[in-house]
Amino acid sequence: MMLFVATLLSPLAGGLLLGWMNHSKLAARLNILTGVTTFVCSLLLALQVLADDHFDALGGWFHLDAYNVFLIVLTAFVGMTTTIFSAPYMQHELEHGRVDARRMRLYHSMFQLFQLGMLLGFTTNNIGVLWVSLELATLATVLLVSLYRTPASIAAAWKYFILCGMGIALALFGTVLIFFTSSSVLGHGNEALTWTLLLQHASELDPAVMTVAFCFLMVGYGTKVGLAPMHAWLPDAHGEGPTPVSAVLSGLLLNLALYALVRCKMLVDGATASELAGHMMMGFGMVSLLVAAFSLHQQRDIKRMFSFSSIEHMGLMTFAFGIGTQLASFAALLHMTVHSLVKSGIFFTVGHAAQAMGTQKMAQIRGLIRHHPGIGWGLLIGTAAIAGFPPFGVFTSEFLLFTAALHTHPWTCVVLLLGLLIAMAGLFRAVQPMVYGEVPEQAVPVQVNMLPVYIHFALALLLGLSIPVFLASWYDEAAALIISTSVEVTIL
């Protein structure tokens, strides 16, 4: 219980303190300390949960199992490394007048509030509180996206707020429909929204109502996941907000929305005894992959380009969870891990590259390897990793996904392969000129911290070479929790 409380209270206390701290360098250190504390507590909590199989707290309001505690650790880890990266990055923004002391306080405070919303969403056992936590994380990131207060950043934040507000409203209506049918089984109290009880009584829920509810949830939470055609907010939010915000948006927030969608799919599978929900997720996943793959070729802004890469990979994860077998779920969890690591590492590199070149326009970014080898090689290696080149973990997870698809829906492999090849071509077409060539005149030296990048890429490489036994068992146990009633594939 103490570890659980400490995991949630750490970002809350840190956010409150940082909201009043004027000294930017001291605030950056406290931000890092809060991130480290949250990660250590989450890791110890995960070990406790795995030892006890599951964990319930505060009268059943919170529930932890192998699925969500894995995501808690991932969220805390990426949050911690992002605080390390953001210290020199935001100090550079402060020194060049893009933010002032007041906005620095807002940045540090909202970053920790975002972490609180994420951890609350992953740990809650109430699907209503899950909805609230997603809204909390969204509101915190809206303020972060508009941090620079330029017309473009305010427009992006407004677009983000409106589109995701509409999406979350649809998700709320889907949640209300679940309560409508569950209240006839579990009563009109909190029990009718308690996920563990809903799962136990899923077969007693009205299948027609649950089907309609999932349609709203698919579009609502799918908007937050960044699935096409509800993805329009994502490139603007990435392009105009501070780079640390782009890292946690792609690496963390999209995961929480997908987590909520998968939890709801489990209820619908039990209520309808069909694969309807899974087929919907597979359809949205393939459409998102293709839309993102072709859109990559049209981008001129480096952060917008990698935001479409995030849409591509969230489509792959959604497709994998939609298949519903244990192998596919294993692949989706692994892909979620390596995508969060690699994509956040890429955005760390992109942030330093944009500061060094004074622009995010890809046509004006050249000679990164000559100007700063760490930035140039980081961007090139990160692009190779996210494009699915072996031996990085993205290749391993995509290979497992193709294997699962061949067992269940072989024809989809053609669509997946086409989308991945088009996306890979778009990425290298844009990145190759940026890392090679002559250094432009506007390039300036910048203080960088590449340690988080090296850590993320090294972990992604290790997961591609050999998944540790304890981690494979963790993924396997989590996958067993979320598989549907469709055909199961045994991981050999």
N, C-alpha and C positions, 0 to 999 in steps of 0.2 A: 504493500500500500504506500509506503513512504517513497519508494522509487517512482511509482506512478504519479504521485502528487508532485514530486520534485520535477519530473519531466514536464508537467504542464505549468507549474509555477515559475520555472526558470525563465521562459520567454516573457511571461506576464510581468514578473518583477523587473527583468531587464528592460522591457519596453517602457515601463513607468519611469524608471530611473533615467533612461536615455532621453525621454521627452523633456527633461529639465536640465540636461547637461549641456553647457555652452562650449566647453573646451573640446574642439573637434578631435584632436589626437587622443585625448583621454577617453572620449566617447567611443572612438574606434576600437581602443583596447578593451573597453567594457563590452562592446558588441561582440568582439572575438571571445572574451571570457564567457559571456552568456551562451554563445554558440557551442563552445567546448563543453560547458557544464551540461547543456541539454543533450549533447551527443553521448557523453559518458553515462548520464542517467538513463537514456534510452537503451544503450547497449546492455547495461546491467539489468534493466527491466526485461529486455528480450531474453536474456539468459534465464531469468526467473520464469517467464511465461513458457518457454520451451521445456523447462524442467517439469512444470506443473501441467502441461498440455494446454491449458487456457487460464484466463484470469478475469474475475469479475470484481467490480469495485462500486462503492456507494450505492448499494441496494439494487444492483443490476443496471444502473444508468450507463456504466462503462463496461466494455467487454473486449478482451484482447485474446487473439489466437495467433496461429502461425502466419496467417495471411496479413493481418493488419500490423502486427508487431514488426514484421519484416519491412513494411513501408514506413513505419515510425523511425526505425533506425536509418533507413535510406534518407528520409526527409531531414533528420537531425544531422546526418553526416554532410549532405550537400549544403544545408544551411550553415554549418560550421565553416566549411571551406569557402563559401561565398563571403562570409564575414572577413576571412583572412584576405581574400582578393580585394574586397571593397575598400579596405583601409587605404592603400595607396591610390586606388582609382578615384575614390570620392575626395581625397585630399587634393588631387590634381584638379578635379572639378571645382573645388572651393578656391584654390589659388588662381584659377583662370576666370573666376567670376560667374561660372554657370549656376552655382548655388551660393547661398549665404549661410550664416550660422543658424538662422531659424529653420531653413530648409534642411540643413544637416541634422538638426534635432528631429525634424519630421521624418527624415529618411531612416535614421536609426530606430526610432520608436515604432514606425509602421512596419519596418522589416521584422521586428520581434513580434509585433501583433499578428503579422501574416503567419509567422511560425506557430503562434498559439492557435490560430484558426485551423491550420493544417493538422496539428497534433490532436486538437479537439475532434476534428472530423474523423480521423482515423481511429480514435479510441472510443467514441461514443457508441452506445448500443441502441440509440433511439434514432430512427430515420428522420424524425423531425429536427432533432438537434444536428444531425448530419447536414441537413439543408441549411440550417442557420450558420454552421461553421463554414460552409462554402461561401455563403454571403459575406461573412466576416472577412475571410481571406480575400474575397473579391474587392470589398470596399477598401481594405488596406492597400492592395495593389493599384487600385484606381488612383489613390493619392500619390503613390510612388511613380506611376506612369506620367502624371502631370507635374512631376517635381520641378522640371526646368521652367515651367510657366511660359513657354513659348506658345504662339498660336497653334502650331502643329501638335505639340504635346498635349495641350488642353483639348484639342479636337479629337486626338487619339484616345484620351482618357474618357471623354464624353461618349465616343462611339463604343468603347469597351464597356462602359457602365450601362448604356442603353441596350446593346445587343445581349450582353450577359444578363442584364436585368430581365429582359423578356424571356431568355432561356430559363433562368432560375424560377421565374413565375410559372412557366409551364411545368417545371419539375415540382414545384409546390402543388400544383393541381394534381399531378400524378400521385404525389404523396397523400393528398386528401382522398383520392379515390381508393388508395390502399387502406386508409383508415376507415373509409365507408364500408368496405367489405370485411375488414378484420374486426371492426367493433361488434359485428353480429356474432363473432366467434369468441373474442377475448374481452368483450365489454368496452365501455366508453372511456376507460382510463388510460394511463400511460402504457399499459400492457399491449394495447392495440397498435402501438408504434414501436414496441421493443423488438429489435431485429431477431434475436435468438428465439423468442416466442413465436414470431411470425414464421420463421423457418420451420419450427416444430409443427405448426398447424397450417403449413402452406397448402396441403392437399384439401383443406376445408374451406379455403378462400374461393370466392366466385371466379371461375376462369375467365368469363367474359369481361368482368370489371377489371381484373388484373391485366388482361390483354390491352384494354383501352388505357389503363394506367401506364403501362410500359411504353406505349406510343408517345405519351406526353413526357415520360421520363427520358426516353431515348433522344428526343429532340431537345429537351431542357438541359439535361446533363451533357448531352452530346455537344451543345453549344460551348459549354465550359471545357470539354475535352479538345475542342477545336476541329471537330469533324466537319467535312464539307457536306452541304453548302452553308453551314452555320459558322464558318471560320473567319468571316471578314474582319472581326475585331483583332485577331491575333497578330497579323503582320504589322498593323499600325501600333499596337501596344508595344511590341518588341522594338520597332524602329525608333520610337520617340522617347521611351523611358530610359533611365540609367541602365547600363549594361548588367549590373548585379540583379536588377529586377528581371531582365530578360532571362538570366540564368535560372532563377527560381521559378519563373513562369513556365518555362519549357521543362525544367528538370523536376518540378515538384507539383505546382498547382494542377497541371493537366492530369497528373497521377491521381490526385484526390477525386477529381470529377469522374475519372474512369473507374476508380475504386467504388464510388457510389453507384455507378451504373451496373457494375458486376454484382454487387450485393443485391440490387433490385432484380437483376436477371435470375439470380438463384431463387428468389421468391416466386417469380413468374413461372420458371421451369417446374417448380413443385406444384403450383396451382393448376397449370394447364396440361402438364404431362406431355408437352410438345416441344419442338425445337424452334418455335416461332421467334422468340426473343433472340436466340442465337443467330438465326438467319437474318434478322434485322441488323444485328451488330456486324455480321459479315458483309452485308450489303453496304452499309455506311462506311465500313473500313476500306473496302475496295475502291469506292468512289473517292474517298479522301486521299488514298494513295495516288490515284491517277491524277486528280486535280492538282495535288501538291507537286507531283513529278513534272507535269507540264508547266506549272507556274514558276518553278525554279528557273526556267530558261528566260523568263521575262523580267527578272528582278535587276535593279540597279543599285539598291542599298544592301550592304552586306548583312546587316542584322535582319532585314526583311527576308533575305534569301534563306538564312538559317531558320527563320520562323516557319517557312514553308517546309523545311526539312522536318521540323517538329510535327507539323500536321501529317506529313508522310508516315512518320514512325508511330504516331498515335493511331493512325489508321491501321497499321500493321498489328498493334497490340489489341485494338478493338476487334479486328478480324480473328485473331488468335483466341481471345476469350469467347468469341461467338461460336467457334468450332465446338468448344465445350468438352473436349477430351482432356485427359490428364496430361498427355504429352503437349498438347497445344497450350494448356494453362501453364505448364512448366516453362515452355518457350516464351510465353507472354510475360511471366514474372522475371525471367532472365533478361528479356529484352527491355523491360521497364527499368531494371537495374543499370544495364550498360548504357541505355539511352540517357538516363539521368546523369550518369557520370560523364559520358563523352560530350553530350550537348552542353552541359554547364561548363565543362572545360573549354569547349570551343568558344562559348560566349565570353569566358574570361580572356581568351586570346584575342578575340575580336575587339573587346573593349580597349585593350592596350594598343591594338593596331590602329583603331580609330583615333585614339589620342595622339599616337605618334605621327599619323598622317594628317591630322586635323580635319578629317572628314570620314563619313560612312559611305560615300559614293565609291563603288568598286572601280570605276574608271580612273579615279585619282589615287588609288592605293596601289603602289608598285614597290618592288625591291625590298620586301619585308625581311627576307633572309639576309640581305646585305646590311640593311639598316639595323636590325636587331635579330640575330639568329634564333634566339629563344622564341620570339613571336612568330617569325616566319616558319620555322620547323614545327612549332606548336600548331599553327593553323593547317599546315599540310598534313601532319600526322593525324590531327583530329578529323580532318575531312576524309582521309582514307578510312579511319575507324568508323565514322558514322555512315559512310557509303557501303559498309559491309565487307571491307577487305579482310581476308585472313591475315594474321591469326587473332584479330581482335574479337571481343565478346559479341559484337553485333553480328558478325558472320555466324558464330555458333548458334545464337538464338534464331536467326533467320533460317539457318539450315534445319533446326528442329521444327520451326514453323512449316517449312516446305514439306518435311517428312509427315507431320500431322495432317497437312492438307491433302497430301497424296493418299493417305489412308481413308479419308472421309469424302473429300470433294476434289478429285484430281484436276478437273477443268479449271479451278481457280488458280492453279499454279502458273498458268499461262499469263493471267492478268497480273499476278504478283511479280513474276519475273519481268514482264514488260515495264511495269511501274518502277521497279528497282533499277533497271538499266537506264531508263530515261532520267530518273533522279540522279543517278551516279554521274551521267554525262553532264547534266546541268551544273552539278557541284564543281566538278573538275574543270569544266569550261570557264567558270568564273574564278576559281581559286588559283589556277596555275599562273595567270598573268600577275596576280597580286603578290605572290611570294617570290617570283623571279623578276628580272629586269633591273633597270636603273632606279636608284632612289630619287624620288621627286624633290624639287627644291623646298617645298613647304614642310618636309619631314623635320621633326624636332625630337630630341632625346626625351625620354620619359622614364619615370621610376616605375618599375614593374615588379610584380611578385608572381613568378611562374610556378612556385611550389604547389599551389592547388591544382594547376594544370598537369604537372608531372604526376601527382598522386592519382588524379582521376584517370589519366590515360594508362598509367601503370596497372591500376586495378582492372580496367577494361581489357588490357592485354592478358593479365593473369586469368581472368574469367574466360578468355578465348582459348588459352593454352590448356588449362585444367581447372575445372570447378572443384574447389575443396569438398571433401566428403561431407563435412558438417553443413556446408552451404547447399549442396545438392539435396541432402536430406531435408533441409529447411524448405527449399523450393518444392520438393516432392510432397511434403506434408501440407504446405499451403495449397498446392494444386489439388490435392485430394479433398480439401475443404470446399473448393469452389466449382468442381466439375459438375456438369448437369447429369441428367439421367440418360443421356445419349451414350453411344458406344465409347467405351474407355480403351485407351491405348496404354499398354504397360511400357514403362521406361526400362529398357534393358541396361 
